[in-house]
């Protein structure tokens, strides 16, 4: 947040001989008699003759700004008007009428900086008081003043406003967000995004804009900010996750979109592989009935998981692989149970299935062990991780039970008891 510090200027500049009326007003300004000065300047500037004179508008700017700074003391005099904005508009009109800016230049255009400072202080105080609507309006007004002053190239004591004040724009946008004015927040965040402002503190701006326009169904703007975000933050997988929303709730479309994105060069990170695996796992194992394409998707699940683990071996991915393989054990056990006969062919099929079950357990072991070791190496486990650690410990216990290794089975069963 930027706050300017300067000395208020009340000097009266007698550069030429003006009508008595303006001299009286200048005298009231010099004496800081703001109530009388307001009455005089209002009459002066509303006069058809004097309203065409530049100096009156300059002094109106001076007077109204001071009335605004007086707070409640001059609230009645302003009659609900925003004194600072009245002052700003008056000073702009002065510049239009006197392009040489004689009066403003003599005091380094301090009035504009003072008006900015007043708005900024109001905004900062309102924000700290959690009055976000007021903060937003005043930060926005500060931005209006700043943009005008920067456009004019005005300088006060060697200070010049930047052409793009990223800090102030963020203040405006955040205040808008806190006030639940998302459309306004987007307007200001777009100023930063369109300028391709980057760095670790700006990633969320692009993510907000992508989500904002996605929610509005504005695909053109959504894709625009996905492209900008990806250009500035190529390693962030958020851009890929958003594109998945195009598939909606149709699982086949979702899987096809995952395949499309993973086939490209921008969306082949660990998170994409893991999330795809989780979607496939849930599709296979959380429905009441097995889907018609169970075998095909089961093979796809293991293929996707292997690729994800190759990118990054995590306890979660290894556990998901171990669980998917173990569910294959259930399939084989169900097939065995379905064989009721005792003929030689039936016995042969059962023995073949027993061998396949043993092979499945062996296939599961390295993934279960990797997951266990990774969880055990962590000093502090989050609640979800503790639950996962119990699951993989139980899987290892079941593995050694299948191998009739009583010692190791007991080791993992004892571990489970400790966890509980």
C-alpha positions as CSV (number, residue, x, y, z in Angstrom):
1,X,0.0,0.0,0.0
2,X,1.4,3.4,-1.0
3,X,0.9,6.5,1.2
4,X,2.3,9.8,0.2
5,X,3.7,12.2,2.7
6,X,3.8,15.9,1.9
7,X,3.2,19.3,3.4
8,X,-0.2,20.9,2.6
9,X,0.1,24.1,0.6
10,X,-2.1,27.0,1.4
11,X,-0.1,29.8,-0.2
12,X,-2.0,32.3,-2.3
13,X,-0.4,33.0,-5.7
14,X,-1.0,36.5,-6.9
15,X,0.2,36.1,-10.5
16,X,-2.2,38.6,-12.0
17,X,-4.9,41.0,-11.1
18,X,-8.2,39.2,-10.8
19,X,-11.6,40.5,-10.1
20,X,-12.3,41.3,-6.4
21,X,-14.4,38.1,-6.1
22,X,-11.5,35.7,-6.7
23,X,-9.2,37.8,-4.5
24,X,-11.7,37.4,-1.7
25,X,-11.8,33.7,-2.2
26,X,-8.0,33.5,-2.2
27,X,-8.0,35.4,1.0
28,X,-10.4,32.9,2.6
29,X,-8.2,30.0,1.4
30,X,-5.2,31.6,2.9
31,X,-7.0,32.0,6.2
32,X,-8.4,28.4,6.0
33,X,-11.9,29.6,6.4
34,X,-13.3,26.7,4.5
35,X,-17.0,27.2,5.2
36,X,-17.0,30.7,3.9
37,X,-14.6,29.8,1.0
38,X,-17.1,27.1,-0.1
39,X,-20.0,29.5,-0.2
40,X,-17.9,32.0,-2.2
41,X,-16.5,29.6,-4.7
42,X,-19.9,28.0,-5.4
43,X,-21.3,31.4,-6.2
44,X,-18.2,32.3,-8.3
45,X,-18.2,29.1,-10.4
46,X,-21.9,29.1,-11.0
47,X,-21.8,32.6,-12.4
48,X,-22.0,32.5,-16.2
49,X,-19.2,35.0,-16.5
50,X,-16.8,33.7,-13.8
51,X,-17.5,30.0,-14.6
52,X,-15.5,30.5,-17.8
53,X,-12.4,31.5,-15.8
54,X,-9.9,28.8,-15.1
55,X,-8.7,30.0,-11.7
56,X,-12.1,29.6,-10.1
57,X,-12.0,25.9,-10.8
58,X,-8.6,25.6,-9.4
59,X,-9.7,27.1,-6.1
60,X,-12.8,25.0,-6.1
61,X,-10.5,22.0,-6.2
62,X,-8.5,23.3,-3.3
63,X,-11.5,24.2,-1.2
64,X,-13.5,21.0,-1.7
65,X,-10.5,18.8,-1.0
66,X,-10.0,20.6,2.3
67,X,-13.6,20.2,3.2
68,X,-13.3,16.5,2.5
69,X,-10.3,16.3,4.8
70,X,-12.3,17.9,7.5
71,X,-14.5,14.9,7.9
72,X,-17.6,15.3,10.0
73,X,-16.8,18.9,10.6
74,X,-17.8,19.9,7.1
75,X,-20.1,17.0,6.3
76,X,-23.2,19.2,6.3
77,X,-21.6,21.7,4.0
78,X,-20.9,19.0,1.4
79,X,-24.5,17.9,1.6
80,X,-23.8,14.2,0.8
81,X,-21.3,15.1,-2.0
82,X,-17.9,13.4,-2.3
83,X,-15.7,16.4,-1.6
84,X,-12.6,14.7,-3.0
85,X,-14.2,13.7,-6.3
86,X,-15.7,17.2,-6.6
87,X,-12.2,18.6,-6.1
88,X,-10.7,16.2,-8.6
89,X,-13.3,17.1,-11.3
90,X,-12.8,20.8,-10.6
91,X,-9.0,20.5,-11.0
92,X,-9.4,18.5,-14.2
93,X,-11.7,21.3,-15.5
94,X,-9.0,23.9,-14.5
95,X,-6.4,22.0,-16.6
96,X,-8.8,21.9,-19.6
97,X,-9.2,25.7,-19.3
98,X,-5.5,26.4,-18.6
99,X,-3.4,23.8,-20.4
100,X,-0.2,25.6,-19.1
101,X,-1.3,24.6,-15.6
102,X,0.3,27.7,-14.1
103,X,-1.3,27.5,-10.6
104,X,-0.9,23.7,-10.4
105,X,2.7,23.7,-11.5
106,X,3.7,26.3,-8.9
107,X,2.8,23.8,-6.1
108,X,3.9,20.6,-8.0
109,X,0.3,19.6,-8.5
110,X,0.2,18.6,-4.9
111,X,-3.6,18.8,-4.8
112,X,-4.0,15.7,-7.0
113,X,-1.5,13.7,-4.8
114,X,-3.4,14.9,-1.7
115,X,-6.7,13.7,-3.0
116,X,-5.2,10.3,-3.8
117,X,-3.7,10.1,-0.3
118,X,-7.1,10.9,1.2
119,X,-8.8,8.1,-0.7
120,X,-6.1,5.7,0.0
121,X,-6.3,6.3,3.8
122,X,-10.0,5.9,3.8
123,X,-9.7,2.6,1.9
124,X,-7.0,1.2,4.1
125,X,-8.8,2.1,7.3
126,X,-12.1,0.6,5.9
127,X,-10.3,-2.6,4.9
128,X,-8.7,-3.0,8.3
129,X,-12.2,-2.5,9.8
130,X,-13.5,-5.2,7.4
131,X,-15.8,-2.7,5.7
132,X,-14.9,-4.0,2.3
133,X,-17.5,-2.2,0.3
134,X,-16.2,1.1,1.5
135,X,-12.6,-0.1,1.0
136,X,-13.3,-1.1,-2.6
137,X,-14.9,2.3,-3.5
138,X,-12.1,4.3,-2.0
139,X,-9.3,2.2,-3.4
140,X,-11.1,2.4,-6.8
141,X,-11.2,6.2,-6.5
142,X,-7.6,6.3,-5.5
143,X,-6.9,4.3,-8.7
144,X,-8.9,6.8,-10.8
145,X,-6.8,9.7,-9.4
146,X,-3.5,7.8,-9.8
147,X,-4.3,6.9,-13.4
148,X,-5.0,10.5,-14.4
149,X,-1.9,11.9,-12.6
150,X,0.3,9.2,-14.1
151,X,-1.1,10.0,-17.5
152,X,-0.2,13.6,-17.1
153,X,3.3,12.7,-15.9
154,X,3.0,14.9,-12.8
155,X,5.7,14.6,-10.2
156,X,5.7,15.6,-6.5
157,X,9.1,15.8,-4.7
158,X,10.6,13.4,-7.3
159,X,7.8,10.9,-6.8
160,X,5.8,9.8,-9.9
161,X,3.0,7.3,-10.0
162,X,3.8,4.1,-12.0
163,X,1.9,3.6,-15.3
164,X,0.6,0.3,-13.9
165,X,0.5,0.2,-10.1
166,X,0.2,-3.5,-9.4
167,X,0.0,-3.1,-5.7
168,X,-3.0,-0.7,-5.8
169,X,-4.8,-2.8,-8.5
170,X,-4.4,-5.8,-6.2
171,X,-5.8,-3.8,-3.3
172,X,-8.8,-2.8,-5.4
173,X,-9.4,-6.4,-6.6
174,X,-9.0,-8.0,-3.2
175,X,-11.4,-5.5,-1.6
176,X,-13.9,-6.3,-4.4
177,X,-13.5,-10.0,-3.7
178,X,-14.0,-9.5,0.0
179,X,-17.1,-7.4,-0.8
180,X,-18.4,-10.3,-3.0
181,X,-18.1,-8.2,-6.1
182,X,-16.4,-10.8,-8.3
183,X,-17.2,-9.1,-11.6
184,X,-15.4,-6.0,-10.3
185,X,-12.5,-8.0,-9.0
186,X,-12.2,-9.7,-12.5
187,X,-12.1,-6.3,-14.2
188,X,-9.1,-5.2,-12.1
189,X,-7.3,-8.6,-12.2
190,X,-7.6,-8.5,-16.0
191,X,-5.5,-5.3,-16.0
192,X,-2.6,-7.3,-14.4
193,X,-3.1,-10.4,-16.5
194,X,-3.4,-8.5,-19.8
195,X,-0.1,-6.9,-18.9
196,X,1.4,-10.4,-18.3
197,X,2.4,-9.6,-14.8
198,X,4.2,-12.7,-13.4
199,X,5.9,-14.0,-10.3
200,X,4.9,-16.3,-7.5
201,X,2.5,-13.7,-6.0
202,X,0.4,-13.5,-9.1
203,X,-0.4,-17.1,-10.0
204,X,-3.8,-16.9,-8.2
205,X,-4.9,-14.0,-10.3
206,X,-4.8,-16.1,-13.5
207,X,-6.4,-19.0,-11.7
208,X,-9.2,-16.7,-10.5
209,X,-9.8,-15.3,-14.0
210,X,-10.0,-18.8,-15.5
211,X,-12.4,-20.0,-12.9
212,X,-14.5,-16.8,-13.1
213,X,-15.0,-17.0,-16.8
214,X,-15.5,-20.7,-16.7
215,X,-18.3,-20.2,-14.2
216,X,-19.8,-17.6,-16.5
217,X,-19.6,-19.9,-19.5
218,X,-17.3,-17.4,-21.3
219,X,-15.0,-20.0,-22.9
220,X,-13.2,-17.4,-25.0
221,X,-12.0,-15.4,-22.0
222,X,-11.4,-18.6,-20.0
223,X,-9.1,-20.0,-22.7
224,X,-7.4,-16.7,-23.1
225,X,-6.3,-16.7,-19.4
226,X,-5.5,-20.4,-19.5
227,X,-3.1,-19.6,-22.3
228,X,-1.6,-16.6,-20.4
229,X,-1.4,-18.5,-17.2
230,X,0.3,-21.5,-18.9
231,X,2.8,-19.1,-20.6
232,X,3.8,-17.6,-17.3
233,X,3.4,-20.7,-15.1
234,X,4.0,-23.7,-17.4
235,X,4.6,-26.2,-14.6
236,X,1.3,-25.5,-12.8
237,X,-1.3,-28.2,-13.6
238,X,-4.3,-26.0,-12.8
239,X,-4.7,-25.1,-16.5
240,X,-5.1,-28.8,-17.3
241,X,-7.6,-29.4,-14.5
242,X,-9.9,-26.6,-15.7
243,X,-10.0,-28.1,-19.2
244,X,-11.3,-31.3,-17.8
245,X,-14.5,-29.5,-16.8
246,X,-15.5,-29.4,-20.4
247,X,-16.3,-33.1,-20.1
248,X,-19.0,-32.5,-17.5
249,X,-20.3,-35.5,-15.5
250,X,-20.1,-38.0,-18.4
251,X,-17.3,-40.4,-17.3
252,X,-16.6,-41.6,-20.9
253,X,-16.1,-38.0,-22.0
254,X,-14.0,-37.3,-18.9
255,X,-11.7,-40.3,-19.6
256,X,-11.4,-39.3,-23.3
257,X,-10.4,-35.8,-22.2
258,X,-7.8,-37.2,-19.8
259,X,-6.4,-39.3,-22.6
260,X,-6.3,-36.2,-24.9
261,X,-4.5,-34.0,-22.3
262,X,-2.0,-36.7,-21.3
263,X,-1.1,-37.3,-24.9
264,X,0.0,-33.6,-25.2
265,X,3.1,-31.9,-23.8
266,X,1.4,-29.5,-21.3
267,X,-0.6,-31.9,-19.1
268,X,1.6,-34.9,-18.4
269,X,2.4,-34.2,-14.8
270,X,2.0,-36.4,-11.7
271,X,-1.3,-34.8,-10.5
272,X,-3.0,-35.4,-13.8
273,X,-2.0,-39.1,-13.8
274,X,-3.0,-39.6,-10.2
275,X,-6.4,-37.8,-10.6
276,X,-7.1,-39.8,-13.7
277,X,-6.3,-43.0,-11.8
278,X,-8.6,-42.0,-8.9
279,X,-11.4,-41.4,-11.4
280,X,-10.9,-44.8,-13.0
281,X,-10.6,-46.6,-9.7
282,X,-13.9,-45.0,-8.5
283,X,-15.6,-45.9,-11.8
284,X,-14.6,-49.5,-11.4
285,X,-15.0,-50.2,-7.7
286,X,-17.6,-47.8,-6.2
287,X,-20.6,-48.9,-8.3
288,X,-23.1,-51.6,-7.2
289,X,-22.5,-53.5,-10.5
290,X,-19.3,-53.8,-12.5
291,X,-19.4,-51.6,-15.6
292,X,-19.6,-53.4,-18.9
293,X,-16.1,-52.3,-19.9
294,X,-14.6,-53.4,-16.5
295,X,-11.7,-55.4,-18.0
296,X,-10.7,-52.7,-20.4
297,X,-10.8,-49.9,-17.8
298,X,-9.0,-52.1,-15.2
299,X,-6.1,-52.5,-17.6
300,X,-6.2,-48.8,-18.3
301,X,-6.1,-48.0,-14.6
302,X,-2.9,-49.9,-14.0
303,X,-1.3,-48.4,-17.1
304,X,-2.1,-44.9,-16.0
305,X,-0.9,-45.6,-12.4
306,X,2.4,-47.0,-13.7
307,X,3.0,-43.9,-15.7
308,X,2.1,-41.6,-12.8
309,X,4.4,-43.5,-10.4
310,X,7.2,-43.2,-13.0
311,X,6.8,-39.4,-12.9
312,X,6.6,-39.3,-9.1
313,X,6.5,-42.2,-6.7
314,X,4.2,-41.1,-3.8
315,X,2.7,-43.2,-1.0
316,X,-0.8,-42.3,-2.4
317,X,-0.1,-43.5,-5.9
318,X,1.6,-46.7,-4.7
319,X,-1.3,-47.4,-2.4
320,X,-3.8,-46.9,-5.1
321,X,-2.0,-49.4,-7.3
322,X,-1.8,-51.9,-4.5
323,X,-5.5,-51.5,-3.8
324,X,-6.4,-51.9,-7.5
325,X,-4.3,-55.1,-7.8
326,X,-5.8,-56.5,-4.6
327,X,-9.2,-55.9,-6.0
328,X,-8.1,-58.2,-8.8
329,X,-7.5,-60.8,-6.2
330,X,-11.2,-60.5,-5.2
331,X,-12.1,-61.0,-8.9
332,X,-10.1,-64.3,-9.0
333,X,-11.6,-65.5,-5.7
334,X,-15.1,-64.8,-7.0
335,X,-14.2,-66.9,-10.1
336,X,-13.1,-69.7,-7.8
337,X,-16.2,-69.6,-5.7
338,X,-18.3,-69.8,-8.9
339,X,-16.8,-73.3,-9.7
340,X,-19.0,-75.7,-7.8
341,X,-18.0,-79.0,-9.5
342,X,-15.3,-81.5,-8.5
343,X,-14.5,-82.9,-11.9
344,X,-10.8,-82.9,-13.0
345,X,-11.4,-79.8,-15.2
346,X,-13.0,-78.0,-12.3
347,X,-10.1,-78.9,-10.0
348,X,-7.6,-77.8,-12.8
349,X,-9.4,-74.4,-13.2
350,X,-9.4,-73.8,-9.4
351,X,-5.6,-74.6,-9.2
352,X,-5.0,-72.2,-12.1
353,X,-6.9,-69.5,-10.3
354,X,-5.0,-70.2,-7.1
355,X,-1.8,-69.6,-9.0
356,X,-3.2,-66.4,-10.5
357,X,-4.1,-65.2,-7.0
358,X,-0.6,-65.9,-5.8
359,X,0.8,-64.0,-8.7
360,X,-1.5,-61.1,-8.0
361,X,-0.3,-60.9,-4.5
362,X,3.3,-60.9,-5.7
363,X,2.4,-58.1,-8.1
364,X,0.9,-56.1,-5.3
365,X,3.8,-56.4,-2.9
366,X,6.3,-53.9,-4.3
367,X,3.6,-51.2,-4.5
368,X,2.3,-51.9,-1.0
369,X,5.8,-52.0,0.4
370,X,6.8,-48.7,-1.3
371,X,3.7,-47.0,0.1
372,X,4.3,-48.4,3.6
373,X,7.9,-47.3,3.6
374,X,7.1,-43.8,2.4
375,X,4.4,-43.3,5.0
376,X,6.6,-44.7,7.8
377,X,9.4,-42.3,6.8
378,X,7.2,-39.3,7.5
379,X,7.5,-37.7,10.9
380,X,4.0,-36.3,11.1
381,X,1.1,-37.9,9.3
382,X,-2.1,-36.0,8.5
383,X,-5.4,-37.7,9.4
384,X,-6.0,-38.8,5.9
385,X,-2.4,-40.2,5.7
386,X,-2.9,-42.1,8.9
387,X,-5.9,-43.8,7.4
388,X,-4.0,-44.7,4.3
389,X,-1.1,-46.0,6.4
390,X,-3.5,-48.4,8.1
391,X,-4.9,-49.6,4.8
392,X,-1.5,-50.4,3.3
393,X,-0.4,-52.1,6.6
394,X,-3.5,-54.3,6.4
395,X,-2.7,-55.2,2.8
396,X,0.8,-56.3,3.8
397,X,-0.6,-58.4,6.6
398,X,-2.9,-60.1,4.1
399,X,0.0,-60.6,1.7
400,X,2.0,-62.5,4.3
401,X,-1.1,-64.4,5.4
402,X,-1.4,-65.6,1.8
403,X,2.2,-66.7,1.9
404,X,1.7,-68.5,5.3
405,X,4.5,-66.3,6.8
406,X,3.1,-66.1,10.3
407,X,6.0,-64.0,11.7
408,X,5.7,-61.2,9.1
409,X,1.9,-61.4,9.2
410,X,2.0,-60.8,13.0
411,X,4.5,-57.9,12.5
412,X,2.0,-56.0,10.4
413,X,-1.0,-57.0,12.5
414,X,0.8,-55.7,15.6
415,X,1.6,-52.4,13.7
416,X,-2.2,-52.1,13.0
417,X,-2.9,-52.5,16.7
418,X,-0.4,-49.8,17.6
419,X,-2.1,-47.4,15.1
420,X,-5.5,-48.1,16.6
